[in-house]
Amino acid sequence: MKIELSEVQQAELLRQSIAGELPDEQGRFGPFGGRYAPETLMPALARLSDGIREHLHEHSFQAELNAELTQWVGRPTALTFARGLSARWGAAVWLKREDLAHTGAHKINNALGQALLAKRLGAERVVAETGAGQHGVAAAAACARVGIPCAVYMGAVDVERQAPNVDRMHQLGAEVISVTAGDATLRAAIDEAFRDWVSDPERSYYLLGSAVGPHPYPYLVRELQSIIGREARSQMLRLAGGLPNAAFACVGGGSNAIGLFYPLLGDADTELIGIEAGGTGSGLGQNAATLVTGTPGILHGSLSLLLQDQDGQVRETHSISAGLDYSGVGPEHALLKLVGRVRYEAATDDEALEALRECCAAEGILPALETAHAFAGARRWAADKRGKRILIGLSGRGDKDMPTLSAALRRDGAKEQAA
Ligand SMILES: *Cc1c(COP(=O)(O)O)cnc(C)c1O
């Protein structure tokens, strides 16, 4: 599949993106997005679209959501001047602190919003999918708060690898369903969650974890995560004396990045840069850099870029950070790349580790390994520019990554001894 647009078409889609006119009625972001789902799923998706239109921007729903974001999630999250990194990089570096949100990452903004929506729509139970378990924990917490039962599908391989998050979900009252089908990881878990939803779409609500999937999910998740960018934009104007020259966010499925970037799309003097997982190298299977190296295709109900081989087989990915380890990406990012509004680059496992250590030492903040990719990208950008204002989306905290970080320390120690 090849997608080519004329310059006139690109300019018009850029205008529509900035004006907030996308997705269109069919859920399309230009050539990307849409609703490529089995017939059995279509009525449930249509009903969800209707529910969103009726409730999401309605006054009493927004009032309830905002009260919970303030009292329970802890919003607004801080904007922190990164004194140590600024001195090292020769720039003014500001951090939008989603690590300070309840459960330790931006994922709660989406989970809470959708759990409240599920309740509004009269659902009696929520189903969700999770890979590394971070979205499962956020969904379990949000459902407990809202008072609705929650079942989380998780690949059997991930259940094994991510035992602490499985325990956390259990403590929060969720049922965790281990999926042995397919690759027994995130992709299979998503398939099973959709299947569960289709079997009872009136009573169930499917709470999807990133800005991916069939319409209306990429739109819904963007709307719920845009609070990151709205807060950061006004905090930059108030505290930093102006908008950033460049803003950075890591990109897995793309929810924290679209949340930070969307309110900044119209600020033409702000460069927007998404950083993907460069893994161990540029070969297929060695990374999860979907926007940098992927090709158009359909995965989980939408047309976007994805990592596939020449026969269209979706390929396994690799990243040191579980949250970036996904072969697809949200369709809005594919469009923002196509029209040139956002640039996408990759940072390798090693660059992310180094950036994480620098942030710990310079700022006293342990970021998530996912987030560390954004720091690596920002650091590279700052190297040949001085005195610029940089905004980094600090999507989550790194306590969950301690086993990986300890193993990396031991490995590096062994290497040094051998040398
Ligand atoms: C899950 C996760 C991500 C990646 O997901 P997106 O949808 O791309 O934001 C990034 N950072 C953290 C801390 C995460 O937990």
The ligand as an SDF file (V2000), in Angstrom:
LIG
                    3D

 15 15  0  0  0  0  0  0  0  0999 V2000
    2.4510    3.4310   28.2800 C   0  0  0  0  0  0  0  0  0  0  0  0
    3.4620    4.5000   28.4190 C   0  0  0  0  0  0  0  0  0  0  0  0
    3.9600    5.2050   27.3040 C   0  0  0  0  0  0  0  0  0  0  0  0
    3.5990    4.8560   25.8900 C   0  0  0  0  0  0  0  0  0  0  0  0
    2.2420    5.0100   25.5750 O   0  0  0  0  0  0  0  0  0  0  0  0
    1.7160    6.2030   24.6930 P   0  0  0  0  0  0  0  0  0  0  0  0
    0.3160    5.8320   24.3850 O   0  0  0  0  0  0  0  0  0  0  0  0
    2.5790    6.3090   23.4670 O   0  0  0  0  0  0  0  0  0  0  0  0
    1.8170    7.4420   25.5080 O   0  0  0  0  0  0  0  0  0  0  0  0
    4.8650    6.2200   27.5180 C   0  0  0  0  0  0  0  0  0  0  0  0
    5.2880    6.5430   28.7650 N   0  0  0  0  0  0  0  0  0  0  0  0
    4.8400    5.8990   29.8500 C   0  0  0  0  0  0  0  0  0  0  0  0
    5.3370    6.2970   31.1910 C   0  0  0  0  0  0  0  0  0  0  0  0
    3.9170    4.8510   29.7300 C   0  0  0  0  0  0  0  0  0  0  0  0
    3.4840    4.2090   30.8160 O   0  0  0  0  0  0  0  0  0  0  0  0
  1  2  1  0
  2  3  1  0
  2 14  2  0
  3  4  1  0
  3 10  2  0
  4  5  1  0
  5  6  1  0
  6  7  2  0
  6  8  1  0
  6  9  1  0
 10 11  1  0
 11 12  2  0
 12 13  1  0
 12 14  1  0
 14 15  1  0
M  END
$$$$
